[in-house]
């Protein structure tokens, strides 16, 4: 295996390449952070919409339940009156 010597210029060139690579990675991460923030905001707004839909569904189910109980009570009252 050959042994190569590293001159100051060669080391400087390699370090500049490494610095450039780190700058590219930092820029890429910055873009990804921005994209993640946007996705998080979109997800938050979608979850807010889903919560309001589920709340509306819950209110409607409660109304249907009370209506069914009222009809059942009315039917039982009518049956008791008819039998008595």
DRENTORKOL-3810 file (N, C-alpha, C; in nm, 4 decimals):
REM DRENTORKOL-3810
@n.u->0.0842; n.v->-0.1166; n.w->0.0000; ca.u->0.0000; ca.v->0.0000; ca.w->0.0000; c.u->0.0891; c.v->0.1235; c.w->0.0000
@n.u->0.0551; n.v->0.2143; n.w->-0.0877; ca.u->0.1329; ca.v->0.3366; ca.w->-0.1006; c.u->0.0997; c.v->0.4337; c.w->0.0097
@n.u->0.1972; n.v->0.5039; n.w->0.0499; ca.u->0.1733; ca.v->0.6060; ca.w->0.1514; c.u->0.1781; c.v->0.7409; c.w->0.0806
@n.u->0.0706; n.v->0.8179; n.w->0.0993; ca.u->0.0686; ca.v->0.9484; ca.w->0.0339; c.u->0.0934; c.v->1.0561; c.w->0.1377
@n.u->0.1498; n.v->1.1623; n.w->0.0911; ca.u->0.1757; ca.v->1.2726; ca.w->0.1818; c.u->0.0683; c.v->1.3780; c.w->0.1623
@n.u->0.0302; n.v->1.4366; n.w->0.2705; ca.u->-0.0738; ca.v->1.5385; ca.w->0.2677; c.u->-0.0070; c.v->1.6745; c.w->0.2873
@n.u->-0.0127; n.v->1.7524; n.w->0.1844; ca.u->0.0430; ca.v->1.8866; ca.w->0.1949; c.u->-0.0624; c.v->1.9786; c.w->0.2546
@n.u->-0.0189; n.v->2.0954; n.w->0.2964; ca.u->-0.1121; ca.v->2.1929; ca.w->0.3516; c.u->-0.2189; c.v->2.2303; c.w->0.2494
@n.u->-0.1791; n.v->2.2443; n.w->0.1245; ca.u->-0.2761; ca.v->2.2799; ca.w->0.0203; c.u->-0.3793; c.v->2.1689; c.w->0.0017
@n.u->-0.3305; n.v->2.0471; n.w->0.0035; ca.u->-0.4225; ca.v->1.9335; ca.w->-0.0145; c.u->-0.5198; c.v->1.9245; c.w->0.1031
@n.u->-0.4701; n.v->1.9441; n.w->0.2248; ca.u->-0.5568; ca.v->1.9433; ca.w->0.3424; c.u->-0.6585; c.v->2.0576; c.w->0.3352
@n.u->-0.6133; n.v->2.1759; n.w->0.2925; ca.u->-0.7045; ca.v->2.2892; ca.w->0.2783; c.u->-0.8141; c.v->2.2597; c.w->0.1773
@n.u->-0.7775; n.v->2.1973; n.w->0.0643; ca.u->-0.8780; ca.v->2.1614; ca.w->-0.0373; c.u->-0.9808; c.v->2.0641; c.w->0.0188
@n.u->-0.9330; n.v->1.9641; n.w->0.0905; ca.u->-1.0255; ca.v->1.8659; ca.w->0.1497; c.u->-1.1171; c.v->1.9317; c.w->0.2522
@n.u->-1.0617; n.v->2.0196; n.w->0.3350; ca.u->-1.1434; ca.v->2.0874; ca.w->0.4353; c.u->-1.2468; c.v->2.1790; c.w->0.3707
@n.u->-1.2106; n.v->2.2449; n.w->0.2608; ca.u->-1.3076; ca.v->2.3283; ca.w->0.1895; c.u->-1.4212; c.v->2.2423; c.w->0.1341
@n.u->-1.3870; n.v->2.1229; n.w->0.0836; ca.u->-1.4902; ca.v->2.0310; ca.w->0.0350; c.u->-1.5829; c.v->1.9872; c.w->0.1474
@n.u->-1.5248; n.v->1.9571; n.w->0.2629; ca.u->-1.6057; ca.v->1.9168; ca.w->0.3787; c.u->-1.6935; c.v->2.0326; c.w->0.4242
@n.u->-1.6364; n.v->2.1542; n.w->0.4304; ca.u->-1.7154; ca.v->2.2715; ca.w->0.4685; c.u->-1.8309; c.v->2.2935; c.w->0.3723
@n.u->-1.8053; n.v->2.2766; n.w->0.2439; ca.u->-1.9110; ca.v->2.2937; ca.w->0.1432; c.u->-2.0212; c.v->2.1897; c.w->0.1627
@n.u->-1.9811; n.v->2.0671; n.w->0.1917; ca.u->-2.0787; ca.v->1.9600; ca.w->0.2144; c.u->-2.1652; c.v->1.9919; c.w->0.3359
@n.u->-2.1034; n.v->2.0402; n.w->0.4433; ca.u->-2.1800; ca.v->2.0771; ca.w->0.5627; c.u->-2.2752; c.v->2.1929; c.w->0.5344
@n.u->-2.2329; n.v->2.2889; n.w->0.4535; ca.u->-2.3216; ca.v->2.3997; ca.w->0.4169; c.u->-2.4422; c.v->2.3490; c.w->0.3390
@n.u->-2.4181; n.v->2.2570; n.w->0.2467; ca.u->-2.5294; ca.v->2.1994; ca.w->0.1705; c.u->-2.6257; c.v->2.1248; c.w->0.2624
@n.u->-2.5705; n.v->2.0499; n.w->0.3566; ca.u->-2.6552; ca.v->1.9757; ca.w->0.4499; c.u->-2.7350; c.v->2.0704; c.w->0.5380
@n.u->-2.6719; n.v->2.1795; n.w->0.5844; ca.u->-2.7417; ca.v->2.2769; ca.w->0.6676; c.u->-2.8558; c.v->2.3424; c.w->0.5905
@n.u->-2.8304; n.v->2.3769; n.w->0.4637; ca.u->-2.9357; ca.v->2.4353; ca.w->0.3804; c.u->-3.0498; c.v->2.3361; c.w->0.3595
@n.u->-3.0147; n.v->2.2096; n.w->0.3382; ca.u->-3.1166; ca.v->2.1057; ca.w->0.3183; c.u->-3.2010; c.v->2.0892; c.w->0.4445
@n.u->-3.1350; n.v->2.0886; n.w->0.5603; ca.u->-3.2082; ca.v->2.0752; ca.w->0.6868; c.u->-3.2979; c.v->2.1954; c.w->0.7116
@n.u->-3.2510; n.v->2.3122; n.w->0.6754; ca.u->-3.3324; ca.v->2.4324; ca.w->0.6927; c.u->-3.4594; c.v->2.4221; c.w->0.6080
@n.u->-3.4459; n.v->2.3755; n.w->0.4853; ca.u->-3.5627; ca.v->2.3559; ca.w->0.3988; c.u->-3.6571; c.v->2.2509; c.w->0.4533
@n.u->-3.5996; n.v->2.1449; n.w->0.5107; ca.u->-3.6827; ca.v->2.0391; ca.w->0.5674; c.u->-3.7582; c.v->2.0898; c.w->0.6894
@n.u->-3.6942; n.v->2.1744; n.w->0.7703; ca.u->-3.7621; ca.v->2.2301; ca.w->0.8880; c.u->-3.8818; c.v->2.3141; c.w->0.8453
@n.u->-3.8617; n.v->2.3950; n.w->0.7415; ca.u->-3.9716; ca.v->2.4778; ca.w->0.6918; c.u->-4.0855; c.v->2.3901; c.w->0.6414
@n.u->-4.0512; n.v->2.2866; n.w->0.5683; ca.u->-4.1534; ca.v->2.1952; ca.w->0.5162; c.u->-4.2268; c.v->2.1247; c.w->0.6294
@n.u->-4.1526; n.v->2.0838; n.w->0.7342; ca.u->-4.2153; ca.v->2.0175; ca.w->0.8479; c.u->-4.3105; c.v->2.1124; c.w->0.9212
@n.u->-4.2716; n.v->2.2411; n.w->0.9337; ca.u->-4.3609; ca.v->2.3387; ca.w->0.9967; c.u->-4.4901; c.v->2.3518; c.w->0.9180
@n.u->-4.4782; n.v->2.3589; n.w->0.7859; ca.u->-4.5975; ca.v->2.3704; ca.w->0.7016; c.u->-4.6855; c.v->2.2472; c.w->0.7150
@n.u->-4.6242; n.v->2.1297; n.w->0.7155; ca.u->-4.7016; ca.v->2.0065; ca.w->0.7314; c.u->-4.7702; c.v->2.0014; c.w->0.8675
@n.u->-4.6999; n.v->2.0484; n.w->0.9701; ca.u->-4.7588; ca.v->2.0489; ca.w->1.1041; c.u->-4.8786; c.v->2.1432; c.w->1.1103
@n.u->-4.8677; n.v->2.2592; n.w->1.0465; ca.u->-4.9803; ca.v->2.3530; ca.w->1.0441; c.u->-5.0987; c.v->2.2929; c.w->0.9684
@n.u->-5.0707; n.v->2.2258; n.w->0.8560; ca.u->-5.1781; ca.v->2.1608; ca.w->0.7814; c.u->-5.2449; c.v->2.0527; c.w->0.8646
@n.u->-5.1644; n.v->1.9729; n.w->0.9324; ca.u->-5.2185; ca.v->1.8656; ca.w->1.0153; c.u->-5.3013; c.v->1.9217; c.w->1.1306
@n.u->-5.2544; n.v->2.0299; n.w->1.1899; ca.u->-5.3278; ca.v->2.0925; ca.w->1.2999; c.u->-5.4639; c.v->2.1422; c.w->1.2525
@n.u->-5.4681; n.v->2.2045; n.w->1.1357; ca.u->-5.5965; ca.v->2.2534; ca.w->1.0852; c.u->-5.6895; c.v->2.1373; c.w->1.0492
@n.u->-5.6346; n.v->2.0305; n.w->0.9949; ca.u->-5.7172; ca.v->1.9131; ca.w->0.9643; c.u->-5.7719; c.v->1.8499; c.w->1.0917
@n.u->-5.6891; n.v->1.8409; n.w->1.1949; ca.u->-5.7349; ca.v->1.7832; ca.w->1.3219; c.u->-5.8434; c.v->1.8703; c.w->1.3847
@n.u->-5.8305; n.v->2.0015; n.w->1.3723; ca.u->-5.9336; ca.v->2.0909; ca.w->1.4236; c.u->-6.0657; c.v->2.0655; c.w->1.3523
@n.u->-6.0594; n.v->2.0481; n.w->1.2200; ca.u->-6.1799; ca.v->2.0173; ca.w->1.1434; c.u->-6.2414; c.v->1.8841; c.w->1.1843
@n.u->-6.1566; n.v->1.7836; n.w->1.2053; ca.u->-6.2072; ca.v->1.6524; ca.w->1.2479; c.u->-6.2727; c.v->1.6604; c.w->1.3858
@n.u->-6.2120; n.v->1.7361; n.w->1.4761; ca.u->-6.2714; ca.v->1.7508; ca.w->1.6102; c.u->-6.4098; c.v->1.8143; c.w->1.6030
@n.u->-6.4231; n.v->1.9165; n.w->1.5209; ca.u->-6.5547; ca.v->1.9811; ca.w->1.5100; c.u->-6.6563; c.v->1.8855; c.w->1.4463
@n.u->-6.6129; n.v->1.8046; n.w->1.3485; ca.u->-6.7032; ca.v->1.7062; ca.w->1.2889; c.u->-6.7474; c.v->1.6025; c.w->1.3921
@n.u->-6.6537; n.v->1.5541; n.w->1.4726; ca.u->-6.6887; ca.v->1.4557; ca.w->1.5745; c.u->-6.7792; c.v->1.5156; c.w->1.6819
@n.u->-6.7562; n.v->1.6417; n.w->1.7172; ca.u->-6.8446; ca.v->1.7066; ca.w->1.8141; c.u->-6.9865; c.v->1.7185; c.w->1.7598
@n.u->-6.9988; n.v->1.7532; n.w->1.6317; ca.u->-7.1312; ca.v->1.7630; ca.w->1.5701; c.u->-7.1990; c.v->1.6256; c.w->1.5671
@n.u->-7.1217; n.v->1.5213; n.w->1.5346; ca.u->-7.1767; ca.v->1.3860; ca.w->1.5323; c.u->-7.2217; c.v->1.3436; c.w->1.6717
@n.u->-7.1435; n.v->1.3770; n.w->1.7722; ca.u->-7.1804; ca.v->1.3419; ca.w->1.9091; c.u->-7.3102; c.v->1.4114; c.w->1.9500
@n.u->-7.3234; n.v->1.5397; n.w->1.9189; ca.u->-7.4480; ca.v->1.6115; ca.w->1.9507; c.u->-7.5670; c.v->1.5468; c.w->1.8805
@n.u->-7.5483; n.v->1.5097; n.w->1.7540; ca.u->-7.6581; ca.v->1.4493; ca.w->1.6789; c.u->-7.6967; c.v->1.3134; c.w->1.7382
@n.u->-7.5982; n.v->1.2339; n.w->1.7772; ca.u->-7.6287; ca.v->1.1039; ca.w->1.8373; c.u->-7.7013; c.v->1.1205; c.w->1.9712
@n.u->-7.6631; n.v->1.2207; n.w->2.0481; ca.u->-7.7323; ca.v->1.2466; ca.w->2.1750; c.u->-7.8770; c.v->1.2867; c.w->2.1488
@n.u->-7.8995; n.v->1.3712; n.w->2.0489; ca.u->-8.0358; ca.v->1.4121; ca.w->2.0150; c.u->-8.1194; c.v->1.2924; c.w->1.9712
@n.u->-8.0623; n.v->1.2048; n.w->1.8894; ca.u->-8.1352; ca.v->1.0855; ca.w->1.8450; c.u->-8.1658; c.v->0.9956; c.w->1.9643
@n.u->-8.0694; n.v->0.9820; n.w->2.0549; ca.u->-8.0899; ca.v->0.8983; ca.w->2.1737; c.u->-8.2023; c.v->0.9517; c.w->2.2604
@n.u->-8.2032; n.v->1.0828; n.w->2.2867; ca.u->-8.3108; ca.v->1.1403; ca.w->2.3669; c.u->-8.4460; c.v->1.1263; c.w->2.2965
@n.u->-8.4481; n.v->1.1397; n.w->2.1650; ca.u->-8.5736; ca.v->1.1232; ca.w->2.0899; c.u->-8.6254; c.v->0.9807; c.w->2.1042
@n.u->-8.5353; n.v->0.8830; n.w->2.0923; ca.u->-8.5772; ca.v->0.7431; ca.w->2.1063; c.u->-8.6287; c.v->0.7146; c.w->2.2476
@n.u->-8.5642; n.v->0.7688; n.w->2.3474; ca.u->-8.6102; ca.v->0.7499; ca.w->2.4853; c.u->-8.7466; c.v->0.8145; c.w->2.5030
@n.u->-8.7662; n.v->0.9339; n.w->2.4469; ca.u->-8.8958; ca.v->1.0008; ca.w->2.4559; c.u->-9.0060; c.v->0.9209; c.w->2.3881
@n.u->-8.9766; n.v->0.8657; n.w->2.2708; ca.u->-9.0763; ca.v->0.7837; ca.w->2.2002; c.u->-9.1079; c.v->0.6587; c.w->2.2812
@n.u->-9.0068; n.v->0.5966; n.w->2.3406; ca.u->-9.0283; ca.v->0.4768; ca.w->2.4207; c.u->-9.1135; c.v->0.5078; c.w->2.5434
@n.u->-9.0866; n.v->0.6196; n.w->2.6093; ca.u->-9.1664; ca.v->0.6585; ca.w->2.7259; c.u->-9.3108; c.v->0.6862; c.w->2.6831
@n.u->-9.3300; n.v->0.7535; n.w->2.5709; ca.u->-9.4656; ca.v->0.7822; ca.w->2.5215; c.u->-9.5385; c.v->0.6530; c.w->2.4870
@n.u->-9.4703; n.v->0.5576; n.w->2.4256; ca.u->-9.5334; ca.v->0.4304; ca.w->2.3911; c.u->-9.5702; c.v->0.3521; c.w->2.5159
@n.u->-9.4829; n.v->0.3530; n.w->2.6156; ca.u->-9.5130; ca.v->0.2817; ca.w->2.7393; c.u->-9.6306; c.v->0.3474; c.w->2.8124
@n.u->-9.6362; n.v->0.4799; n.w->2.8099; ca.u->-9.7471; ca.v->0.5497; ca.w->2.8722; c.u->-9.8780; c.v->0.5174; c.w->2.8006
@n.u->-9.8738; n.v->0.5156; n.w->2.6695; ca.u->-9.9940; ca.v->0.4811; ca.w->2.5921; c.u->-10.0362; c.v->0.3373; c.w->2.6195
@n.u->-9.9423; n.v->0.2473; n.w->2.6332; ca.u->-9.9747; ca.v->0.1069; ca.w->2.6622; c.u->-10.0377; c.v->0.0958; c.w->2.8020
@n.u->-9.9835; n.v->0.1659; n.w->2.8991; ca.u->-10.0377; ca.v->0.1595; ca.w->3.0359; c.u->-10.1808; c.v->0.2160; c.w->3.0373
@n.u->-10.2038; n.v->0.3265; n.w->2.9666; ca.u->-10.3361; ca.v->0.3864; ca.w->2.9613; c.u->-10.4353; c.v->0.2921; c.w->2.8910
@n.u->-10.3884; n.v->0.2249; n.w->2.7854; ca.u->-10.4758; ca.v->0.1360; ca.w->2.7101; c.u->-10.5121; c.v->0.0118; c.w->2.7935
@n.u->-10.4220; n.v->-0.0387; n.w->2.8728; ca.u->-10.4458; ca.v->-0.1587; ca.w->2.9518; c.u->-10.5315; c.v->-0.1258; c.w->3.0738
@n.u->-10.5143; n.v->-0.0101; n.w->3.1314; ca.u->-10.5845; ca.v->0.0254; ca.w->3.2545; c.u->-10.7253; c.v->0.0641; c.w->3.2300
END
